């Protein structure tokens, strides 16, 4: 059962060859998307987030937290996730 008082979290990871975004309510995974993108993280992460939120019927303004994977991984990939967050 979903705890609606728990924070709504967007989590993103661009540190590896896969690009990932997930939507969580507290510790419960609500939706996720993962794509093998090679080095195209900066091209794919924003459209992935847009589609993830739209599919879950969530607006950016509904989010309580944005989290990003801080590695290990490529420095450029980490910068992409940090910048998007």
Buried (B, 14 or more C-beta within 10 A) or exposed (E): EEEEEEEBBBBBBBBBBEBBBBBBBBEEEBBEBEBEBEEEBBEBBEEBBEEBBEEBEBEEEEBEEBBBBEEEBBEEBBBBBEEBB
